[in-house]
Amino acid sequence: MDYVSLLACALTEVFMRTQTTRADSPHALAHVLAMVMASHSKLDPRELRLLEDLDAFRRIGLAEEEFLRIASRLRRGACQPLTEHDWLRADDLALIDDILDGVRDPQHRLLLCRLAGCIIVADGRVQDLERTVYDHMLRRWGYTRSSVSQAILASHMH
């Protein structure tokens, strides 16, 4: 697929998502996690197992099957260009920001940062693009790796 076709597909996905996804809805939360998972070329079964183990689907309020549909659609559509290079271009950042902006609640954002941090290490190594997407997510929402780690530790203390 050429770049123009990919861009058209991505814009269609963004339009469809904005028409059906309310801020802080389970679908908006799922889009963020699916975007993080789409930052490398293949859906890793270890990531899905991890999300199951962390009870992520219940925590974001969406059935696993629906999450997989969203992840598959993003991987084939809007997020497909992410896997074609190891850096973020301006149009990649615009797409990522659009997806991230669908989540406004600080508790939801922190939950997603915690889950995303687990996703990117699920296969035992962090790919450059995964780290870049994750770090952009943290910056966009005003978190640091340290603040997310502290939130994880605090949740295990209670």
N, C-alpha and C positions, 0 to 999 in steps of 0.2 A: 504494500500500500504506500503511495507516495505521501509526501509531507502535507500537501494541500488536502488530500482525502482524510488523513489523520486529524488535521486541524478541524475540518468540517465535522468529523465524527465527534471530536472532543467538544466542540461548541454545541452540538446537538445534545450530548450527554449533560452538559451544564444546564442548558435550557430545560431539558426534561427534569433534571434534579431540582431545579429551583421552582418548577411548577408543582412538584409533588412533595417536597421536603420542607417542613416547617423548622424554624430554629429550635434547637434542643430536642427535636423529636428522635425517637429511636432510629429512624432512617438517617437523620443527620449524623448521629453518633456512629452508625454503621459505616457511613461513607468515609469518615475519618479513618477508622481502623482498616477498611478495605483499601484506602489509598496508601496507607503505610505498607500493607501487604503487597500492593501492586508495584512497589518501588524496586522489585527485582523480577526477573523474567518468569519464574514459575511459582505457582502456589505450593507452598511447602506444607505437607501434612503435619509436620511437627508444630507449625504455627497454629493450625486448627486444633490439634490436641491440646496445646497450651491454652488456647482460648476456652476450650471445654473445661479443662482443669481449673481455670480461674473463674469459672462460672460467668464468663464475659457476656454471653448471649442474654442470660437473664438480667445481668447488671445493666445492659444497655436497653433492655426491653424488647428484644427482637428474637424470633426463632432462628435457629442456626440455618435452616433452609433458606429463609429470606435473606439472611446475611450473605450466604453463598451466592445467591442470585445477584445481589448488589456487587459483591466482589468480582464476580465473573463479568458482569456488564462493564464495570470500571476498567478491568484488566484488558478487555477487548476494545474498549472505547476510549474514554477521556484520558485514562492513565497509561495507555499503551506507549505513547511517546517517552514516558519516563524511563522505560527499560532500554531505550536506544542509545543512551549515553550515560556517563558517570558524573554528570554535573546537572545543575538546574539552569535552564534558560529562562528568559523573562516570561514566556508564555507558560512554562511549567509552574513558575512561581505564582502567576495569576490564577491558574487552575487550583493549585494547592491552597492558596489564600481563600479562594471562593469556597472550597470545601470546608476549610477550618472556620471560616466566618459563619457557617451554619450552626456552630455550637457557641453559645454565649455564656451559659451558666458556668461559673468557676468550678463547682464540684464536678460537673460533667467533664470539663476540660482537664482537670487533674486526674480523674479516672482514666480518661483516654490517654493521657501522657504516661500514666503508669502501665496501662495495657500495651501501648505502643512500644515502650521501653522493653517489655518482656518479649514482644513479637520479634523485634529486631535481633534479639540474641537467641531465639529459639533454635536456630540451626547450628549454634556453637560458634558462629563468627558473624561479625557485623560488616556488611558490604558498605562501600563508600557512599553509595546513593541512599541506602537505608539511613545511615548516620546523618547525611545531609538533610534528608526530609524530616527526620526526627528533630534535629537541631533547629531547623526552620520552624517546626511546629512549636517547640519550646519558646523560641524567641518571639514568635507571633503572639503567643498567649502569655508571655511574661514570666515563664518559668526557667529554671536552670536544671541541669542534671542533678545537682546537689539537692535542690528543693524537692524534686520528684523522689529521689532516694530517701530523703527525710520523711516524706509522706508515706512511702512504702513501709519504712521502719516504724513509724508512728501507728500505722494500721495494724501491725503485728503485735504492738504493745497492748492494744485494747482487747 
